[in-house]
Amino acid sequence: MSEIILCRMVLPDHTCPYGLRAKHLLEDAGVRFEDRVLKTREEVDAFKAEHQVSTTPQLFVDGERIGGSRQVEEWLEREGALGG
């Protein structure tokens, strides 16, 4: 079974809508994943610097970065987890 991790931003004053979209796509497809929530601006900035990305969310499958919410949808389609 693959290790699937979704990293998304949920700050006290802002929840990233793309992170919610990615979370719902995975849940609706029945994918088991770890939901890692970045809760402070510092956590978000450190995450972006560590992974050399400019946006959240980011999906990782077995340590490989898949990408953001659009890439989550594309990955699910390739895996056959989304209906046409």
PyMOL Python script that loads the backbone (N, CA, C, O; Angstrom):
from pymol import cmd

cmd.read_pdbstr("""\
ATOM      1  N   MET A   1       0.846  -1.187   0.000  1.00  0.00           N
ATOM      2  CA  MET A   1       0.000   0.000   0.000  1.00  0.00           C
ATOM      3  C   MET A   1       0.883   1.239   0.000  1.00  0.00           C
ATOM      4  O   MET A   1       1.875   1.300   0.725  1.00  0.00           O
ATOM      5  N   SER A   2       0.531   2.199  -0.791  1.00  0.00           N
ATOM      6  CA  SER A   2       1.302   3.431  -0.895  1.00  0.00           C
ATOM      7  C   SER A   2       1.099   4.320   0.318  1.00  0.00           C
ATOM      8  O   SER A   2       0.030   4.330   0.929  1.00  0.00           O
ATOM      9  N   GLU A   3       2.146   5.069   0.658  1.00  0.00           N
ATOM     10  CA  GLU A   3       2.026   6.112   1.676  1.00  0.00           C
ATOM     11  C   GLU A   3       1.627   7.393   0.951  1.00  0.00           C
ATOM     12  O   GLU A   3       2.359   7.884   0.092  1.00  0.00           O
ATOM     13  N   ILE A   4       0.470   7.924   1.301  1.00  0.00           N
ATOM     14  CA  ILE A   4      -0.060   9.117   0.643  1.00  0.00           C
ATOM     15  C   ILE A   4      -0.243  10.197   1.699  1.00  0.00           C
ATOM     16  O   ILE A   4      -0.922  10.000   2.707  1.00  0.00           O
ATOM     17  N   ILE A   5       0.383  11.347   1.443  1.00  0.00           N
ATOM     18  CA  ILE A   5       0.353  12.444   2.397  1.00  0.00           C
ATOM     19  C   ILE A   5      -0.094  13.715   1.679  1.00  0.00           C
ATOM     20  O   ILE A   5       0.469  14.092   0.651  1.00  0.00           O
ATOM     21  N   LEU A   6      -1.101  14.359   2.228  1.00  0.00           N
ATOM     22  CA  LEU A   6      -1.557  15.653   1.733  1.00  0.00           C
ATOM     23  C   LEU A   6      -1.134  16.711   2.740  1.00  0.00           C
ATOM     24  O   LEU A   6      -1.495  16.634   3.914  1.00  0.00           O
ATOM     25  N   CYS A   7      -0.373  17.692   2.287  1.00  0.00           N
ATOM     26  CA  CYS A   7       0.042  18.816   3.131  1.00  0.00           C
ATOM     27  C   CYS A   7      -0.754  20.032   2.682  1.00  0.00           C
ATOM     28  O   CYS A   7      -0.699  20.437   1.521  1.00  0.00           O
ATOM     29  N   ARG A   8      -1.497  20.606   3.630  1.00  0.00           N
ATOM     30  CA  ARG A   8      -2.360  21.731   3.265  1.00  0.00           C
ATOM     31  C   ARG A   8      -2.368  22.776   4.368  1.00  0.00           C
ATOM     32  O   ARG A   8      -2.022  22.488   5.513  1.00  0.00           O
ATOM     33  N   MET A   9      -2.764  23.984   4.015  1.00  0.00           N
ATOM     34  CA  MET A   9      -2.724  25.135   4.912  1.00  0.00           C
ATOM     35  C   MET A   9      -4.085  25.396   5.541  1.00  0.00           C
ATOM     36  O   MET A   9      -5.091  25.554   4.849  1.00  0.00           O
ATOM     37  N   VAL A  10      -4.091  25.436   6.879  1.00  0.00           N
ATOM     38  CA  VAL A  10      -5.280  25.832   7.630  1.00  0.00           C
ATOM     39  C   VAL A  10      -4.798  26.786   8.732  1.00  0.00           C
ATOM     40  O   VAL A  10      -4.423  26.359   9.824  1.00  0.00           O
ATOM     41  N   LEU A  11      -4.817  28.073   8.419  1.00  0.00           N
ATOM     42  CA  LEU A  11      -4.391  29.090   9.378  1.00  0.00           C
ATOM     43  C   LEU A  11      -5.587  29.541  10.200  1.00  0.00           C
ATOM     44  O   LEU A  11      -6.728  29.304   9.802  1.00  0.00           O
ATOM     45  N   PRO A  12      -5.354  30.191  11.345  1.00  0.00           N
ATOM     46  CA  PRO A  12      -6.484  30.638  12.176  1.00  0.00           C
ATOM     47  C   PRO A  12      -7.480  31.522  11.421  1.00  0.00           C
ATOM     48  O   PRO A  12      -8.680  31.482  11.692  1.00  0.00           O
ATOM     49  N   ASP A  13      -6.974  32.320  10.473  1.00  0.00           N
ATOM     50  CA  ASP A  13      -7.856  33.259   9.763  1.00  0.00           C
ATOM     51  C   ASP A  13      -8.074  32.895   8.296  1.00  0.00           C
ATOM     52  O   ASP A  13      -8.711  33.648   7.559  1.00  0.00           O
ATOM     53  N   HIS A  14      -7.541  31.728   7.863  1.00  0.00           N
ATOM     54  CA  HIS A  14      -7.682  31.357   6.447  1.00  0.00           C
ATOM     55  C   HIS A  14      -7.481  29.856   6.261  1.00  0.00           C
ATOM     56  O   HIS A  14      -6.481  29.290   6.703  1.00  0.00           O
ATOM     57  N   THR A  15      -8.438  29.230   5.607  1.00  0.00           N
ATOM     58  CA  THR A  15      -8.291  27.842   5.180  1.00  0.00           C
ATOM     59  C   THR A  15      -8.174  27.853   3.668  1.00  0.00           C
ATOM     60  O   THR A  15      -9.046  28.375   2.973  1.00  0.00           O
ATOM     61  N   CYS A  16      -7.098  27.276   3.162  1.00  0.00           N
ATOM     62  CA  CYS A  16      -6.857  27.273   1.721  1.00  0.00           C
ATOM     63  C   CYS A  16      -7.953  26.474   1.004  1.00  0.00           C
ATOM     64  O   CYS A  16      -8.132  25.289   1.286  1.00  0.00           O
ATOM     65  N   PRO A  17      -8.683  27.104   0.087  1.00  0.00           N
ATOM     66  CA  PRO A  17      -9.747  26.390  -0.620  1.00  0.00           C
ATOM     67  C   PRO A  17      -9.212  25.275  -1.518  1.00  0.00           C
ATOM     68  O   PRO A  17      -9.900  24.277  -1.736  1.00  0.00           O
ATOM     69  N   TYR A  18      -8.006  25.431  -2.037  1.00  0.00           N
ATOM     70  CA  TYR A  18      -7.425  24.388  -2.882  1.00  0.00           C
ATOM     71  C   TYR A  18      -7.056  23.166  -2.047  1.00  0.00           C
ATOM     72  O   TYR A  18      -7.164  22.031  -2.513  1.00  0.00           O
ATOM     73  N   GLY A  19      -6.623  23.403  -0.819  1.00  0.00           N
ATOM     74  CA  GLY A  19      -6.351  22.303   0.095  1.00  0.00           C
ATOM     75  C   GLY A  19      -7.615  21.526   0.422  1.00  0.00           C
ATOM     76  O   GLY A  19      -7.606  20.296   0.462  1.00  0.00           O
ATOM     77  N   LEU A  20      -8.700  22.251   0.654  1.00  0.00           N
ATOM     78  CA  LEU A  20      -9.984  21.596   0.905  1.00  0.00           C
ATOM     79  C   LEU A  20     -10.438  20.797  -0.309  1.00  0.00           C
ATOM     80  O   LEU A  20     -10.959  19.690  -0.170  1.00  0.00           O
ATOM     81  N   ARG A  21     -10.241  21.353  -1.494  1.00  0.00           N
ATOM     82  CA  ARG A  21     -10.624  20.663  -2.722  1.00  0.00           C
ATOM     83  C   ARG A  21      -9.841  19.366  -2.859  1.00  0.00           C
ATOM     84  O   ARG A  21     -10.414  18.318  -3.157  1.00  0.00           O
ATOM     85  N   ALA A  22      -8.534  19.436  -2.641  1.00  0.00           N
ATOM     86  CA  ALA A  22      -7.694  18.235  -2.742  1.00  0.00           C
ATOM     87  C   ALA A  22      -8.122  17.192  -1.711  1.00  0.00           C
ATOM     88  O   ALA A  22      -8.207  16.005  -2.027  1.00  0.00           O
ATOM     89  N   LYS A  23      -8.390  17.626  -0.492  1.00  0.00           N
ATOM     90  CA  LYS A  23      -8.830  16.719   0.569  1.00  0.00           C
ATOM     91  C   LYS A  23     -10.128  16.023   0.176  1.00  0.00           C
ATOM     92  O   LYS A  23     -10.257  14.808   0.322  1.00  0.00           O
ATOM     93  N   HIS A  24     -11.090  16.800  -0.322  1.00  0.00           N
ATOM     94  CA  HIS A  24     -12.379  16.234  -0.710  1.00  0.00           C
ATOM     95  C   HIS A  24     -12.247  15.291  -1.910  1.00  0.00           C
ATOM     96  O   HIS A  24     -12.934  14.272  -1.971  1.00  0.00           O
ATOM     97  N   LEU A  25     -11.367  15.623  -2.865  1.00  0.00           N
ATOM     98  CA  LEU A  25     -11.150  14.731  -4.003  1.00  0.00           C
ATOM     99  C   LEU A  25     -10.642  13.373  -3.527  1.00  0.00           C
ATOM    100  O   LEU A  25     -11.125  12.330  -3.967  1.00  0.00           O
ATOM    101  N   LEU A  26      -9.665  13.397  -2.625  1.00  0.00           N
ATOM    102  CA  LEU A  26      -9.106  12.147  -2.106  1.00  0.00           C
ATOM    103  C   LEU A  26     -10.148  11.369  -1.319  1.00  0.00           C
ATOM    104  O   LEU A  26     -10.289  10.159  -1.500  1.00  0.00           O
ATOM    105  N   GLU A  27     -10.880  12.053  -0.448  1.00  0.00           N
ATOM    106  CA  GLU A  27     -11.911  11.389   0.350  1.00  0.00           C
ATOM    107  C   GLU A  27     -12.994  10.794  -0.535  1.00  0.00           C
ATOM    108  O   GLU A  27     -13.404   9.650  -0.341  1.00  0.00           O
ATOM    109  N   ASP A  28     -13.460  11.578  -1.514  1.00  0.00           N
ATOM    110  CA  ASP A  28     -14.529  11.108  -2.399  1.00  0.00           C
ATOM    111  C   ASP A  28     -14.093   9.900  -3.223  1.00  0.00           C
ATOM    112  O   ASP A  28     -14.918   9.063  -3.588  1.00  0.00           O
ATOM    113  N   ALA A  29     -12.784   9.809  -3.518  1.00  0.00           N
ATOM    114  CA  ALA A  29     -12.258   8.683  -4.287  1.00  0.00           C
ATOM    115  C   ALA A  29     -11.968   7.477  -3.391  1.00  0.00           C
ATOM    116  O   ALA A  29     -11.599   6.409  -3.879  1.00  0.00           O
ATOM    117  N   GLY A  30     -12.137   7.657  -2.077  1.00  0.00           N
ATOM    118  CA  GLY A  30     -11.897   6.554  -1.154  1.00  0.00           C
ATOM    119  C   GLY A  30     -10.428   6.278  -0.886  1.00  0.00           C
ATOM    120  O   GLY A  30     -10.065   5.181  -0.461  1.00  0.00           O
ATOM    121  N   VAL A  31      -9.583   7.267  -1.133  1.00  0.00           N
ATOM    122  CA  VAL A  31      -8.143   7.110  -0.926  1.00  0.00           C
ATOM    123  C   VAL A  31      -7.814   7.349   0.541  1.00  0.00           C
ATOM    124  O   VAL A  31      -8.231   8.347   1.128  1.00  0.00           O
ATOM    125  N   ARG A  32      -7.065   6.426   1.122  1.00  0.00           N
ATOM    126  CA  ARG A  32      -6.595   6.599   2.502  1.00  0.00           C
ATOM    127  C   ARG A  32      -5.325   7.439   2.455  1.00  0.00           C
ATOM    128  O   ARG A  32      -4.381   7.117   1.732  1.00  0.00           O
ATOM    129  N   PHE A  33      -5.311   8.517   3.233  1.00  0.00           N
ATOM    130  CA  PHE A  33      -4.164   9.422   3.210  1.00  0.00           C
ATOM    131  C   PHE A  33      -3.983  10.062   4.569  1.00  0.00           C
ATOM    132  O   PHE A  33      -4.901  10.108   5.387  1.00  0.00           O
ATOM    133  N   GLU A  34      -2.773  10.557   4.788  1.00  0.00           N
ATOM    134  CA  GLU A  34      -2.484  11.323   5.990  1.00  0.00           C
ATOM    135  C   GLU A  34      -2.691  12.790   5.660  1.00  0.00           C
ATOM    136  O   GLU A  34      -2.130  13.302   4.690  1.00  0.00           O
ATOM    137  N   ASP A  35      -3.486  13.455   6.457  1.00  0.00           N
ATOM    138  CA  ASP A  35      -3.807  14.870   6.259  1.00  0.00           C
ATOM    139  C   ASP A  35      -2.908  15.694   7.182  1.00  0.00           C
ATOM    140  O   ASP A  35      -3.181  15.821   8.376  1.00  0.00           O
ATOM    141  N   ARG A  36      -1.839  16.248   6.622  1.00  0.00           N
ATOM    142  CA  ARG A  36      -0.918  17.077   7.405  1.00  0.00           C
ATOM    143  C   ARG A  36      -1.303  18.537   7.231  1.00  0.00           C
ATOM    144  O   ARG A  36      -1.206  19.106   6.144  1.00  0.00           O
ATOM    145  N   VAL A  37      -1.738  19.118   8.323  1.00  0.00           N
ATOM    146  CA  VAL A  37      -2.215  20.496   8.306  1.00  0.00           C
ATOM    147  C   VAL A  37      -1.099  21.429   8.766  1.00  0.00           C
ATOM    148  O   VAL A  37      -0.532  21.253   9.845  1.00  0.00           O
ATOM    149  N   LEU A  38      -0.796  22.415   7.942  1.00  0.00           N
ATOM    150  CA  LEU A  38       0.155  23.467   8.283  1.00  0.00           C
ATOM    151  C   LEU A  38      -0.650  24.574   8.956  1.00  0.00           C
ATOM    152  O   LEU A  38      -1.514  25.188   8.330  1.00  0.00           O
ATOM    153  N   LYS A  39      -0.362  24.829  10.247  1.00  0.00           N
ATOM    154  CA  LYS A  39      -1.244  25.669  11.055  1.00  0.00           C
ATOM    155  C   LYS A  39      -0.762  27.088  11.286  1.00  0.00           C
ATOM    156  O   LYS A  39      -1.513  27.918  11.798  1.00  0.00           O
ATOM    157  N   THR A  40       0.471  27.381  10.920  1.00  0.00           N
ATOM    158  CA  THR A  40       0.986  28.745  11.107  1.00  0.00           C
ATOM    159  C   THR A  40       1.665  29.208   9.829  1.00  0.00           C
ATOM    160  O   THR A  40       2.063  28.391   8.999  1.00  0.00           O
ATOM    161  N   ARG A  41       1.794  30.494   9.674  1.00  0.00           N
ATOM    162  CA  ARG A  41       2.493  31.055   8.517  1.00  0.00           C
ATOM    163  C   ARG A  41       3.937  30.538   8.487  1.00  0.00           C
ATOM    164  O   ARG A  41       4.486  30.274   7.418  1.00  0.00           O
ATOM    165  N   GLU A  42       4.542  30.397   9.671  1.00  0.00           N
ATOM    166  CA  GLU A  42       5.918  29.907   9.746  1.00  0.00           C
ATOM    167  C   GLU A  42       6.012  28.475   9.223  1.00  0.00           C
ATOM    168  O   GLU A  42       6.943  28.147   8.486  1.00  0.00           O
ATOM    169  N   GLU A  43       5.053  27.615   9.599  1.00  0.00           N
ATOM    170  CA  GLU A  43       5.045  26.234   9.088  1.00  0.00           C
ATOM    171  C   GLU A  43       4.871  26.223   7.574  1.00  0.00           C
ATOM    172  O   GLU A  43       5.538  25.460   6.877  1.00  0.00           O
ATOM    173  N   VAL A  44       3.986  27.058   7.069  1.00  0.00           N
ATOM    174  CA  VAL A  44       3.743  27.125   5.626  1.00  0.00           C
ATOM    175  C   VAL A  44       5.015  27.574   4.907  1.00  0.00           C
ATOM    176  O   VAL A  44       5.424  26.956   3.924  1.00  0.00           O
ATOM    177  N   ASP A  45       5.635  28.640   5.391  1.00  0.00           N
ATOM    178  CA  ASP A  45       6.838  29.162   4.746  1.00  0.00           C
ATOM    179  C   ASP A  45       7.980  28.151   4.785  1.00  0.00           C
ATOM    180  O   ASP A  45       8.704  27.998   3.801  1.00  0.00           O
ATOM    181  N   ALA A  46       8.149  27.459   5.914  1.00  0.00           N
ATOM    182  CA  ALA A  46       9.202  26.448   6.041  1.00  0.00           C
ATOM    183  C   ALA A  46       8.937  25.279   5.085  1.00  0.00           C
ATOM    184  O   ALA A  46       9.865  24.775   4.452  1.00  0.00           O
ATOM    185  N   PHE A  47       7.684  24.852   4.981  1.00  0.00           N
ATOM    186  CA  PHE A  47       7.311  23.776   4.075  1.00  0.00           C
ATOM    187  C   PHE A  47       7.626  24.161   2.630  1.00  0.00           C
ATOM    188  O   PHE A  47       8.228  23.379   1.893  1.00  0.00           O
ATOM    189  N   LYS A  48       7.223  25.355   2.230  1.00  0.00           N
ATOM    190  CA  LYS A  48       7.465  25.816   0.859  1.00  0.00           C
ATOM    191  C   LYS A  48       8.960  25.867   0.559  1.00  0.00           C
ATOM    192  O   LYS A  48       9.392  25.473  -0.525  1.00  0.00           O
ATOM    193  N   ALA A  49       9.744  26.347   1.509  1.00  0.00           N
ATOM    194  CA  ALA A  49      11.193  26.430   1.307  1.00  0.00           C
ATOM    195  C   ALA A  49      11.804  25.024   1.220  1.00  0.00           C
ATOM    196  O   ALA A  49      12.636  24.764   0.351  1.00  0.00           O
ATOM    197  N   GLU A  50      11.399  24.133   2.107  1.00  0.00           N
ATOM    198  CA  GLU A  50      11.949  22.777   2.130  1.00  0.00           C
ATOM    199  C   GLU A  50      11.680  22.027   0.831  1.00  0.00           C
ATOM    200  O   GLU A  50      12.548  21.305   0.338  1.00  0.00           O
ATOM    201  N   HIS A  51      10.490  22.193   0.279  1.00  0.00           N
ATOM    202  CA  HIS A  51      10.092  21.446  -0.912  1.00  0.00           C
ATOM    203  C   HIS A  51      10.215  22.257  -2.199  1.00  0.00           C
ATOM    204  O   HIS A  51       9.877  21.777  -3.281  1.00  0.00           O
ATOM    205  N   GLN A  52      10.701  23.490  -2.071  1.00  0.00           N
ATOM    206  CA  GLN A  52      10.905  24.386  -3.214  1.00  0.00           C
ATOM    207  C   GLN A  52       9.643  24.518  -4.064  1.00  0.00           C
ATOM    208  O   GLN A  52       9.663  24.352  -5.284  1.00  0.00           O
ATOM    209  N   VAL A  53       8.541  24.825  -3.367  1.00  0.00           N
ATOM    210  CA  VAL A  53       7.251  25.060  -4.021  1.00  0.00           C
ATOM    211  C   VAL A  53       6.742  26.434  -3.605  1.00  0.00           C
ATOM    212  O   VAL A  53       7.155  26.984  -2.584  1.00  0.00           O
ATOM    213  N   SER A  54       5.845  26.974  -4.408  1.00  0.00           N
ATOM    214  CA  SER A  54       5.308  28.301  -4.091  1.00  0.00           C
ATOM    215  C   SER A  54       3.879  28.249  -3.581  1.00  0.00           C
ATOM    216  O   SER A  54       3.331  29.268  -3.162  1.00  0.00           O
ATOM    217  N   THR A  55       3.268  27.060  -3.613  1.00  0.00           N
ATOM    218  CA  THR A  55       1.873  26.965  -3.194  1.00  0.00           C
ATOM    219  C   THR A  55       1.625  25.699  -2.378  1.00  0.00           C
ATOM    220  O   THR A  55       2.388  24.734  -2.432  1.00  0.00           O
ATOM    221  N   THR A  56       0.551  25.739  -1.635  1.00  0.00           N
ATOM    222  CA  THR A  56      -0.014  24.554  -1.011  1.00  0.00           C
ATOM    223  C   THR A  56      -1.419  24.437  -1.561  1.00  0.00           C
ATOM    224  O   THR A  56      -1.994  25.439  -1.984  1.00  0.00           O
ATOM    225  N   PRO A  57      -1.983  23.253  -1.567  1.00  0.00           N
ATOM    226  CA  PRO A  57      -1.532  22.007  -0.984  1.00  0.00           C
ATOM    227  C   PRO A  57      -0.493  21.336  -1.872  1.00  0.00           C
ATOM    228  O   PRO A  57      -0.258  21.739  -3.011  1.00  0.00           O
ATOM    229  N   GLN A  58       0.126  20.290  -1.306  1.00  0.00           N
ATOM    230  CA  GLN A  58       1.011  19.417  -2.063  1.00  0.00           C
ATOM    231  C   GLN A  58       0.710  17.986  -1.648  1.00  0.00           C
ATOM    232  O   GLN A  58       0.569  17.684  -0.463  1.00  0.00           O
ATOM    233  N   LEU A  59       0.615  17.110  -2.640  1.00  0.00           N
ATOM    234  CA  LEU A  59       0.381  15.692  -2.397  1.00  0.00           C
ATOM    235  C   LEU A  59       1.668  14.927  -2.646  1.00  0.00           C
ATOM    236  O   LEU A  59       2.369  15.170  -3.628  1.00  0.00           O
ATOM    237  N   PHE A  60       1.976  13.990  -1.736  1.00  0.00           N
ATOM    238  CA  PHE A  60       3.140  13.127  -1.871  1.00  0.00           C
ATOM    239  C   PHE A  60       2.661  11.675  -1.864  1.00  0.00           C
ATOM    240  O   PHE A  60       1.846  11.284  -1.028  1.00  0.00           O
ATOM    241  N   VAL A  61       3.171  10.891  -2.794  1.00  0.00           N
ATOM    242  CA  VAL A  61       2.865   9.464  -2.851  1.00  0.00           C
ATOM    243  C   VAL A  61       4.200   8.724  -2.787  1.00  0.00           C
ATOM    244  O   VAL A  61       5.043   8.853  -3.675  1.00  0.00           O
ATOM    245  N   ASP A  62       4.372   7.946  -1.720  1.00  0.00           N
ATOM    246  CA  ASP A  62       5.628   7.218  -1.489  1.00  0.00           C
ATOM    247  C   ASP A  62       6.834   8.148  -1.606  1.00  0.00           C
ATOM    248  O   ASP A  62       7.857   7.786  -2.187  1.00  0.00           O
ATOM    249  N   GLY A  63       6.699   9.358  -1.041  1.00  0.00           N
ATOM    250  CA  GLY A  63       7.803  10.312  -1.009  1.00  0.00           C
ATOM    251  C   GLY A  63       7.963  11.151  -2.258  1.00  0.00           C
ATOM    252  O   GLY A  63       8.748  12.100  -2.259  1.00  0.00           O
ATOM    253  N   GLU A  64       7.240  10.832  -3.325  1.00  0.00           N
ATOM    254  CA  GLU A  64       7.327  11.605  -4.564  1.00  0.00           C
ATOM    255  C   GLU A  64       6.257  12.691  -4.563  1.00  0.00           C
ATOM    256  O   GLU A  64       5.076  12.421  -4.344  1.00  0.00           O
ATOM    257  N   ARG A  65       6.700  13.935  -4.814  1.00  0.00           N
ATOM    258  CA  ARG A  65       5.732  15.031  -4.851  1.00  0.00           C
ATOM    259  C   ARG A  65       4.936  14.957  -6.141  1.00  0.00           C
ATOM    260  O   ARG A  65       5.497  14.955  -7.237  1.00  0.00           O
ATOM    261  N   ILE A  66       3.603  14.894  -5.991  1.00  0.00           N
ATOM    262  CA  ILE A  66       2.687  14.849  -7.128  1.00  0.00           C
ATOM    263  C   ILE A  66       2.308  16.267  -7.556  1.00  0.00           C
ATOM    264  O   ILE A  66       2.279  16.572  -8.748  1.00  0.00           O
ATOM    265  N   GLY A  67       2.017  17.135  -6.575  1.00  0.00           N
ATOM    266  CA  GLY A  67       1.663  18.514  -6.884  1.00  0.00           C
ATOM    267  C   GLY A  67       0.446  18.966  -6.108  1.00  0.00           C
ATOM    268  O   GLY A  67       0.070  18.379  -5.093  1.00  0.00           O
ATOM    269  N   GLY A  68      -0.164  20.038  -6.619  1.00  0.00           N
ATOM    270  CA  GLY A  68      -1.293  20.677  -5.959  1.00  0.00           C
ATOM    271  C   GLY A  68      -2.630  20.070  -6.338  1.00  0.00           C
ATOM    272  O   GLY A  68      -2.694  18.948  -6.842  1.00  0.00           O
ATOM    273  N   SER A  69      -3.700  20.817  -6.092  1.00  0.00           N
ATOM    274  CA  SER A  69      -5.051  20.247  -6.247  1.00  0.00           C
ATOM    275  C   SER A  69      -5.336  19.787  -7.674  1.00  0.00           C
ATOM    276  O   SER A  69      -5.981  18.756  -7.866  1.00  0.00           O
ATOM    277  N   ARG A  70      -4.877  20.516  -8.661  1.00  0.00           N
ATOM    278  CA  ARG A  70      -5.099  20.092 -10.053  1.00  0.00           C
ATOM    279  C   ARG A  70      -4.354  18.785 -10.327  1.00  0.00           C
ATOM    280  O   ARG A  70      -4.879  17.892 -10.993  1.00  0.00           O
ATOM    281  N   GLN A  71      -3.129  18.679  -9.808  1.00  0.00           N
ATOM    282  CA  GLN A  71      -2.355  17.461 -10.003  1.00  0.00           C
ATOM    283  C   GLN A  71      -2.938  16.290  -9.210  1.00  0.00           C
ATOM    284  O   GLN A  71      -2.815  15.137  -9.622  1.00  0.00           O
ATOM    285  N   VAL A  72      -3.572  16.586  -8.073  1.00  0.00           N
ATOM    286  CA  VAL A  72      -4.256  15.537  -7.313  1.00  0.00           C
ATOM    287  C   VAL A  72      -5.352  14.927  -8.189  1.00  0.00           C
ATOM    288  O   VAL A  72      -5.476  13.706  -8.283  1.00  0.00           O
ATOM    289  N   GLU A  73      -6.132  15.776  -8.817  1.00  0.00           N
ATOM    290  CA  GLU A  73      -7.203  15.292  -9.685  1.00  0.00           C
ATOM    291  C   GLU A  73      -6.638  14.482 -10.851  1.00  0.00           C
ATOM    292  O   GLU A  73      -7.182  13.431 -11.190  1.00  0.00           O
ATOM    293  N   GLU A  74      -5.553  14.959 -11.469  1.00  0.00           N
ATOM    294  CA  GLU A  74      -4.934  14.241 -12.583  1.00  0.00           C
ATOM    295  C   GLU A  74      -4.390  12.889 -12.113  1.00  0.00           C
ATOM    296  O   GLU A  74      -4.526  11.885 -12.813  1.00  0.00           O
ATOM    297  N   TRP A  75      -3.774  12.865 -10.926  1.00  0.00           N
ATOM    298  CA  TRP A  75      -3.232  11.622 -10.375  1.00  0.00           C
ATOM    299  C   TRP A  75      -4.358  10.620 -10.127  1.00  0.00           C
ATOM    300  O   TRP A  75      -4.235   9.442 -10.462  1.00  0.00           O
ATOM    301  N   LEU A  76      -5.457  11.097  -9.539  1.00  0.00           N
ATOM    302  CA  LEU A  76      -6.597  10.215  -9.288  1.00  0.00           C
ATOM    303  C   LEU A  76      -7.157   9.647 -10.593  1.00  0.00           C
ATOM    304  O   LEU A  76      -7.544   8.479 -10.647  1.00  0.00           O
ATOM    305  N   GLU A  77      -7.199  10.468 -11.640  1.00  0.00           N
ATOM    306  CA  GLU A  77      -7.680   9.985 -12.934  1.00  0.00           C
ATOM    307  C   GLU A  77      -6.742   8.914 -13.481  1.00  0.00           C
ATOM    308  O   GLU A  77      -7.204   7.887 -13.978  1.00  0.00           O
ATOM    309  N   ARG A  78      -5.435   9.138 -13.396  1.00  0.00           N
ATOM    310  CA  ARG A  78      -4.454   8.147 -13.884  1.00  0.00           C
ATOM    311  C   ARG A  78      -4.555   6.834 -13.100  1.00  0.00           C
ATOM    312  O   ARG A  78      -4.379   5.749 -13.654  1.00  0.00           O
ATOM    313  N   GLU A  79      -4.839   6.955 -11.817  1.00  0.00           N
ATOM    314  CA  GLU A  79      -4.953   5.770 -10.950  1.00  0.00           C
ATOM    315  C   GLU A  79      -6.298   5.074 -11.101  1.00  0.00           C
ATOM    316  O   GLU A  79      -6.518   4.007 -10.528  1.00  0.00           O
ATOM    317  N   GLY A  80      -7.206   5.686 -11.881  1.00  0.00           N
ATOM    318  CA  GLY A  80      -8.513   5.090 -12.081  1.00  0.00           C
ATOM    319  C   GLY A  80      -9.452   5.283 -10.903  1.00  0.00           C
ATOM    320  O   GLY A  80     -10.447   4.571 -10.771  1.00  0.00           O
ATOM    321  N   ALA A  81      -9.133   6.254 -10.040  1.00  0.00           N
ATOM    322  CA  ALA A  81      -9.937   6.473  -8.833  1.00  0.00           C
ATOM    323  C   ALA A  81     -11.054   7.488  -9.038  1.00  0.00           C
ATOM    324  O   ALA A  81     -11.906   7.652  -8.164  1.00  0.00           O
ATOM    325  N   LEU A  82     -11.063   8.175 -10.185  1.00  0.00           N
ATOM    326  CA  LEU A  82     -12.130   9.143 -10.476  1.00  0.00           C
ATOM    327  C   LEU A  82     -12.938   8.647 -11.669  1.00  0.00           C
ATOM    328  O   LEU A  82     -12.411   8.065 -12.618  1.00  0.00           O
ATOM    329  N   GLY A  83     -14.209   8.896 -11.581  1.00  0.00           N
ATOM    330  CA  GLY A  83     -15.067   8.587 -12.723  1.00  0.00           C
ATOM    331  C   GLY A  83     -14.909   9.634 -13.798  1.00  0.00           C
ATOM    332  O   GLY A  83     -14.565  10.776 -13.494  1.00  0.00           O
ATOM    333  N   GLY A  84     -15.153   9.277 -15.055  1.00  0.00           N
ATOM    334  CA  GLY A  84     -15.004  10.195 -16.176  1.00  0.00           C
ATOM    335  C   GLY A  84     -16.073  11.170 -16.158  1.00  0.00           C
ATOM    336  O   GLY A  84     -16.130  12.040 -17.027  1.00  0.00           O
TER     337      GLY A  84
END
""", "prot")
cmd.dss("prot")
cmd.show_as("cartoon", "prot")
cmd.util.cbc("prot")
cmd.orient("prot")
